Amino acid sequence: MKKSLTAITLVLALCSLNACKNNKFTKLKSGLEYKILKKGNGDKKITVGSMITMNVVTRLRDSVLYDTYVMNNKQPVPVTVSMPSFNGDLMEGLPMLAEGDSAIFIVPADSMARGGQLPPFIKKGDKLAYTVKIVSVSSAAEYQKKQQEADEQQKVTDDKLIQDYIAANHIQAQKTPSGIYFTIQKAGNGKHPIATDKVKVQYKGSLMDGKVFDSSYEKGEPVEFALNQVIPGWTEGIQLFEEGGKGQLIIPSPLAYGKNPPPGSGIEPNSVLIFDIELLKINASK
């Protein structure tokens, strides 16, 4: 029987706490302390430059600060392994591990601050406990290739969903080469923004089931932003509209938030997003 994520988290957290109390750790000259919890069957060793994904529970005293088993959309976090940047850096410990391994690392908070001011919730002399489980190990190039392949497959899945949605709702939409579908409901003054422009828009963001997850109309005022600082689907899609125009964008998930939508947004991983857009003003870049 598979353990629930909550149960796994609790076990890891208790392991971390109990290990700290029992002081069964090896301490390196840098100040990093560690304990190997379990060696997996993986033969992919971590080296500097590796791209890894790992589940991690971070604890400060008796409090959990971060837990990928319940946060981060319950997905392991990707990390590029680098040379240690301070005494006791977690990066010193990760190369001890391979794919499938799990361990606890104790990092001195004072060293992490590197002479700077600690956050108010961290006291001088505190230590942060990281309980990690290495999910995958690859080179940066391998990881990027896998992500691109996964995105392309997700686009195929999303495109079928979008086509079904368009047919069911009798929408006459055009498709861009990247996979965005759009409709122009009102033409503007003929002026299109470019990717480096700032724009002012009114918008409503919905899921395919009609649930609204965000709306400038509900906030009472339009929003202004640089087109190169938003999701790729907006950077490309809003350039399709003319100043003063309006329409709709249907954006496949890899061009929206993909697997990692903002916490608390109401957007599930790999969600197609629908935006009703009014392009009110273009502030051209200089």
C-alpha positions as CSV (number, residue, x, y, z in Angstrom):
1,M,0.0,0.0,0.0
2,K,1.4,3.4,-1.0
3,K,1.9,5.9,1.8
4,S,0.0,9.2,1.4
5,L,1.9,12.4,0.8
6,T,1.0,13.6,4.2
7,A,2.3,10.5,5.9
8,I,5.5,10.7,3.9
9,T,6.0,14.3,5.0
10,L,5.3,13.5,8.6
11,V,7.8,10.6,8.6
12,L,10.5,12.8,7.0
13,A,9.8,15.6,9.4
14,L,10.0,13.3,12.4
15,C,13.2,11.7,11.0
16,S,14.7,15.2,10.7
17,L,13.6,16.2,14.2
18,N,14.7,12.9,15.9
19,A,18.0,12.9,14.1
20,C,18.7,16.4,15.4
21,K,17.9,15.3,18.9
22,N,20.0,12.2,18.7
23,N,22.9,14.1,17.2
24,K,23.7,11.3,14.8
25,F,25.2,13.5,12.2
26,T,28.6,13.8,10.5
27,K,29.9,17.4,10.6
28,L,32.2,18.7,7.9
29,K,34.9,21.4,8.4
30,S,32.6,23.9,6.6
31,G,30.0,23.5,9.3
32,L,27.6,21.4,7.2
33,E,26.1,18.4,9.1
34,Y,24.6,15.5,7.3
35,K,23.0,12.1,7.7
36,I,22.2,9.7,4.9
37,L,18.8,8.3,5.5
38,K,18.5,5.9,2.6
39,K,20.6,4.9,-0.4
40,G,18.5,4.3,-3.5
41,N,19.2,2.0,-6.4
42,G,20.1,4.8,-8.8
43,D,23.5,5.0,-10.5
44,K,23.3,8.6,-11.6
45,K,25.6,10.4,-9.2
46,I,25.2,14.2,-8.6
47,T,28.1,16.4,-9.6
48,V,28.6,20.1,-9.9
49,G,26.6,21.2,-12.9
50,S,24.0,18.4,-12.5
51,M,20.3,19.4,-12.9
52,I,18.4,17.6,-10.2
53,T,14.8,17.4,-9.1
54,M,14.2,16.8,-5.4
55,N,11.5,16.7,-2.8
56,V,12.5,18.7,0.2
57,V,11.2,19.5,3.7
58,T,12.9,22.5,5.3
59,R,12.6,23.0,9.0
60,L,13.6,25.7,11.4
61,R,13.4,24.5,15.0
62,D,9.9,22.9,15.2
63,S,8.4,24.7,12.2
64,V,8.2,23.5,8.6
65,L,9.1,26.4,6.3
66,Y,8.8,24.6,3.0
67,D,7.5,21.2,2.0
68,T,7.2,20.1,-1.6
69,Y,5.0,17.2,-0.6
70,V,2.2,19.7,0.1
71,M,3.5,22.9,-1.5
72,N,4.9,23.7,-5.0
73,N,1.8,21.9,-6.5
74,K,3.2,18.7,-4.9
75,Q,6.0,18.6,-7.4
76,P,9.7,18.2,-6.7
77,V,11.8,21.3,-7.2
78,P,14.4,21.6,-10.0
79,V,17.9,22.6,-8.7
80,T,21.1,23.3,-10.6
81,V,23.9,22.0,-8.4
82,S,26.7,24.6,-8.1
83,M,29.9,25.0,-6.1
84,P,29.2,26.0,-2.5
85,S,28.9,29.7,-2.0
86,F,29.3,29.8,1.8
87,N,30.5,27.6,4.6
88,G,28.0,24.9,5.3
89,D,26.2,25.4,2.0
90,L,23.7,22.6,1.1
91,M,25.5,22.5,-2.3
92,E,28.5,20.9,-0.6
93,G,26.3,18.0,0.5
94,L,24.3,17.2,-2.6
95,P,27.2,15.6,-4.5
96,M,27.3,12.9,-1.8
97,L,24.0,11.7,-3.2
98,A,22.7,9.9,-6.3
99,E,19.2,9.4,-7.9
100,G,16.9,7.8,-5.3
101,D,18.9,8.7,-2.2
102,S,17.6,10.7,0.7
103,A,19.4,12.5,3.5
104,I,19.2,15.3,6.0
105,F,21.5,18.3,5.9
106,I,21.9,20.9,8.7
107,V,22.9,24.3,7.5
108,P,24.1,27.0,9.9
109,A,21.9,30.1,9.3
110,D,24.7,32.5,10.3
111,S,26.8,31.2,7.4
112,M,23.9,31.4,5.0
113,A,23.5,35.1,5.8
114,R,27.1,35.7,4.8
115,G,27.5,38.6,7.1
116,G,24.2,40.1,6.2
117,Q,21.1,40.5,8.3
118,L,19.1,37.4,9.0
119,P,15.3,37.4,8.4
120,P,13.4,38.3,11.7
121,F,12.1,34.8,12.2
122,I,15.7,33.3,12.1
123,K,17.8,33.9,15.2
124,K,21.6,34.0,15.5
125,G,22.8,30.5,16.0
126,D,19.8,28.8,14.3
127,K,20.2,25.9,12.0
128,L,18.0,24.9,9.1
129,A,17.3,21.2,8.5
130,Y,16.8,20.1,4.9
131,T,15.4,16.6,4.5
132,V,15.8,15.8,0.8
133,K,14.8,13.0,-1.5
134,I,16.6,13.0,-4.9
135,V,14.0,12.2,-7.6
136,S,16.1,12.6,-10.8
137,V,19.6,13.5,-11.9
138,S,20.6,14.7,-15.4
139,S,22.8,17.1,-17.1
140,A,21.4,20.6,-17.8
141,A,21.2,19.7,-21.6
142,E,19.3,16.5,-20.8
143,Y,17.0,18.2,-18.5
144,Q,16.2,21.0,-21.0
145,K,15.6,18.4,-23.7
146,K,13.2,16.4,-21.5
147,Q,11.3,19.6,-20.6
148,Q,11.0,20.6,-24.2
149,E,9.8,17.2,-25.2
150,A,7.2,17.2,-22.3
151,D,6.1,20.7,-23.3
152,E,5.6,19.6,-27.0
153,Q,3.6,16.6,-25.9
154,Q,1.5,18.8,-23.6
155,K,0.8,21.2,-26.4
156,V,-0.6,18.3,-28.5
157,T,-2.9,17.3,-25.6
158,D,-3.9,20.9,-25.0
159,D,-4.6,21.5,-28.7
160,K,-7.1,18.7,-28.8
161,L,-8.8,20.2,-25.7
162,I,-8.9,23.6,-27.3
163,Q,-10.2,22.4,-30.6
164,D,-13.0,20.6,-28.7
165,Y,-13.8,23.7,-26.7
166,I,-13.9,25.9,-29.8
167,A,-16.2,23.4,-31.6
168,A,-18.5,23.1,-28.6
169,N,-18.8,26.9,-28.2
170,H,-19.0,27.7,-31.9
171,I,-15.9,30.0,-31.7
172,Q,-14.3,31.2,-34.9
173,A,-10.6,31.4,-33.8
174,Q,-7.3,31.7,-35.6
175,K,-4.2,29.7,-34.5
176,T,-0.6,31.0,-34.2
177,P,2.4,28.7,-35.1
178,S,3.1,28.4,-31.3
179,G,-0.4,27.0,-30.6
180,I,-2.2,30.1,-29.2
181,Y,-5.8,30.5,-30.5
182,F,-7.2,34.0,-30.7
183,T,-10.3,35.9,-31.8
184,I,-10.5,39.6,-32.6
185,Q,-13.8,40.9,-31.5
186,K,-13.1,44.6,-32.1
187,A,-10.5,46.3,-34.2
188,G,-8.4,49.1,-32.8
189,N,-6.5,52.0,-34.3
190,G,-4.1,49.8,-36.3
191,K,-1.2,50.1,-33.9
192,H,0.2,46.9,-32.5
193,P,2.5,46.6,-29.5
194,I,5.9,44.9,-29.6
195,A,7.4,42.7,-27.0
196,T,9.4,45.5,-25.3
197,D,6.4,47.9,-24.9
198,K,4.4,48.5,-21.8
199,V,0.7,48.1,-22.2
200,K,-2.4,48.9,-20.2
201,V,-5.2,46.2,-20.4
202,Q,-8.4,45.1,-18.9
203,Y,-8.7,41.3,-18.8
204,K,-10.6,38.4,-17.4
205,G,-8.9,35.0,-17.0
206,S,-10.9,31.8,-17.0
207,L,-10.4,28.1,-17.0
208,M,-12.0,25.9,-19.6
209,D,-14.9,25.1,-17.3
210,G,-15.8,28.8,-17.1
211,K,-14.3,29.4,-13.7
212,V,-12.8,32.9,-13.4
213,F,-9.5,32.9,-11.6
214,D,-8.5,36.5,-12.1
215,S,-10.1,39.7,-13.4
216,S,-9.0,43.3,-13.6
217,Y,-12.7,44.3,-13.9
218,E,-13.3,42.9,-10.4
219,K,-10.2,44.8,-9.1
220,G,-11.8,48.0,-10.4
221,E,-8.9,49.2,-12.6
222,P,-6.8,48.1,-15.6
223,V,-3.3,46.8,-15.2
224,E,-0.1,48.0,-16.8
225,F,2.9,45.9,-17.4
226,A,5.8,45.3,-19.8
227,L,5.0,42.6,-22.4
228,N,8.4,40.9,-21.9
229,Q,7.7,40.4,-18.2
230,V,4.5,38.2,-18.3
231,I,3.7,34.6,-19.4
232,P,4.8,33.8,-22.9
233,G,1.2,33.5,-24.1
234,W,0.6,37.1,-23.1
235,T,3.9,38.3,-24.6
236,E,2.9,36.8,-27.9
237,G,-0.8,37.0,-27.8
238,I,-1.3,40.7,-26.8
239,Q,0.8,41.7,-29.8
240,L,-2.0,40.3,-32.0
241,F,-4.3,43.1,-30.8
242,E,-4.5,46.7,-31.9
243,E,-4.6,49.6,-29.4
244,G,-8.2,50.1,-28.6
245,G,-9.1,46.6,-29.7
246,K,-10.4,43.6,-27.8
247,G,-10.7,39.9,-28.2
248,Q,-9.9,36.5,-26.7
249,L,-6.8,34.4,-26.2
250,I,-6.8,30.7,-25.6
251,I,-3.4,29.7,-24.3
252,P,-2.0,26.2,-24.0
253,S,-0.5,25.4,-20.7
254,P,3.2,25.4,-21.7
255,L,2.8,29.0,-22.8
256,A,0.9,29.9,-19.6
257,Y,2.0,28.5,-16.2
258,G,2.7,24.9,-17.2
259,K,3.2,22.6,-14.2
260,N,3.8,25.4,-11.7
261,P,0.9,27.9,-11.5
262,P,1.0,30.5,-8.8
263,P,0.1,29.2,-5.3
264,G,-3.5,30.0,-4.4
265,S,-4.4,31.1,-7.9
266,G,-7.0,28.3,-8.4
267,I,-5.2,27.2,-11.5
268,E,-4.3,23.5,-11.7
269,P,-1.0,22.3,-13.2
270,N,-1.1,22.0,-17.0
271,S,-4.3,24.2,-17.4
272,V,-5.3,25.8,-20.6
273,L,-6.1,29.5,-19.9
274,I,-8.7,31.7,-21.6
275,F,-8.3,35.5,-21.4
276,D,-10.7,38.1,-22.6
277,I,-8.5,41.1,-23.4
278,E,-9.0,44.8,-24.0
279,L,-5.8,46.6,-25.1
280,L,-6.4,50.1,-23.8
281,K,-3.1,51.8,-24.3
282,I,0.5,51.1,-25.7
283,N,3.4,52.9,-24.1
284,A,6.1,52.3,-26.7
285,S,9.6,51.5,-25.5
286,K,12.3,54.1,-26.1
